[in-house]
Amino acid sequence: MLTVLGSTGSIGVNTLDVVRRNPGRFPVYALAAGNNIERLFSQILEFRPRVAVTGTQAGREWLAAKLAESSLPRSLWPDLGCGAAGRVAVSTAPEVTAVLSAIVGVAGLEATYQAVRAGKRVALANKEVLVSGGALVMEAVRAGTSELIPVDSEHNGAHQCLRAGTRRDVTKLILTASGGPFRNTPRSELAYVTPAMALNHPTWKMGNRITIDSATLMNKGFEVIEACWLFDFKPAEVEVVVHPQSSVHALVEYNDGSVIAQVCTTDMRMPIQYALTYPERWPAPVPRMDWRQARQWEFLPPDEEKFPLLRLARQAQEAGGSATCTLNAADEVAVEAFLEEKIGFTAIHQVVEETLSRMPNRQPATIGDILDLDLESRRVAGELAEARAHRVAVRA
């Protein structure tokens, strides 16, 4: 049975479409969401989970009221949970065999970690799980029976490419990036970028934070960190290339010079289904590429002077310890400040870099340690963002 953490977000909705198109193959045990109660309620009516979890107690009460107003017999109501405890419970329940982890932010970290410890297959679509807690999570994977299958298109592609040979024969992993909306924008003009401009991604439809992270290439920096944990690479062994067409998602270079690429259309249902069915492959409801049509693919080096967060992410992974946790927390705060128009686009990397310089690098031993470091990093980043916002207001 399947638990979906983050059922009302983009990945969760796509996951449930995979469930819908494969009747009986993925019975839903639980749906866990944040504050989108209307969508969660609709999902309950369609998929009839045994348990539904909301982000807060207020959301739980609101959902209970919605169920009471509905025509759904009380005998078919799911049990209702909320918060971190509710997420952990539905991720570790004995009936559950697979967990789709798609909650944005560190809110999904503890439940995913506990699912790994409980030996579940985890289809991972939450970057913060490995960026903030990679050492602890992967230690739990190695110590137990859990399978951790990436859902991100790049890491999912890498997972497929790595099946072409043995890990010891791999010399390099290559992740592709669309380049975002400012690939051809002069560096001097980035200071004038508005949130609306940055949210206009040329390829993918995503949430606000990940879209901004794609515009700064921080998202690709996070993917480098994830790849190091997932596949046991050093940062120097993970290369990033800009591929505006977004058809090739990952490439793996072997020691004999062969390069294996994973290619598919931009539809997240394919990697989601792969993560749930591996090592089997089932027909997926995604568009096929028409190889009769002429096409041109470009591969370009990223400009790390123009997009310094990619370089900063590598440095944080090389530093180890809590550096990547601080990197993630500071970035989330800086992106939110940019979306609220408190700071400029180029100030995002400044806030992140300065937060890293102010936060001591520690060795978290528990999930609680990571959550405490996350809060502390957010506080420092928030102060830095507010200071910049104040200077902008004074100059205005």
C-alpha positions, 0 to 999 in steps of 0.5 A: 500500500502507498502513502503519499506525502505531499498529495496536493502538490504537483508531484502528489497530483501526478502520483495520484494520476499514475495510481488512477491509471493503474487501478488496483496496483497502487492501493492508497493507504494514506494521503498527507497534505499541508493546507490545501484542504479542498484538494485533499478532500477531493482526493479522499473522495476519489482514492478512499485512503485509510488515513488523511493527514493535514499540516495543522490541527486547524486543517484537521478540524476543517477537513472533519467539517468538510467530511461531515457536510459531504454525502460520504458515509462515516464508515468510509471516512479516513482516520484523520491525523495532523502534523509531524506525528501524523506524517511519521505514523502513515510513513511507518504503518505496517500496511505501507510498502511504499512512500512517495515523499514530496512534501516541500521543505524540511517538514518532510524530513522526519517522516521520510527518515523514519520510513527508511528506518522502517524498511519502506521503499521510498520514492524521493521527490523532496530535495531537503531530505538529502540536502539537509540530512543526507548523512543520516538518511543514507546511513539508515538506508545502508543499515536496513532494507529500505530502497531509496529511488529518486523521482527528480527527473535528473536523478531518476535518469541517472538511476536508469543510466547506472543500470548499464554497468557497475558503479565501480566502472563509472567515471562521471555523472552529468546532470542537465539543466534547462538554464532557466529564464535568464540563460541568455540575460547579461549578468549586468541585467540580473539586478533588475529581475522581478519575481514575475520574470523569474517565475516564467520558467521556459520548460517546467511548471513547478512551485514558486521556490523551485522555479526561483531556484531553477532561475538561480541554478541553486536547484542544480546545486541541490541536485549535485548534493543529492547525487553525491548522496544517492550514488556515492559520488564526490562533488568533482565527479558530478558535472552540470551542463546546460541543455535548454531542450530538456530532453536529456535528463542525465548522462553517465560516463563509463571508464571505456569512454561510453556515455549512456543518456536517459531521454524522455519527454518532460512529464513527471509521471514517468519517473514517478511510475519508475520509482514505484515499479522498479525494477519492472517497467510498466507502460506509462501515460506520457507523450512519446518522442517523435524521432522522425522530426528533425531536432537539435540539442545543445549542451553548454557549460553553466556560467558559475560567475553569473550563477554563483549558487551552483558553485556555492552548493559544491563547496557546501557539499565538500565542506560536509557537516551542517553546511548543506543544511544551512545552504538550504535553509538560507536559500529558502529564506532568501527566495521568500524575501525575493518573492516578497520583493524585499530583496533583489534577485542577485541578493539571494546568493549574497544572503546565502553566502553570508549565512554560510560564513556566519553559521558554524559547521557542526556534525548533526547526530539526529534529525532533531539536531538537523531541525535545530540547525535549520531553524538557526540558519533561517534566523540568521538568513532572515536577519540578513534579508531584513537588513538588506530590505531596510537598506533598500527602503532607506535608499528609496 
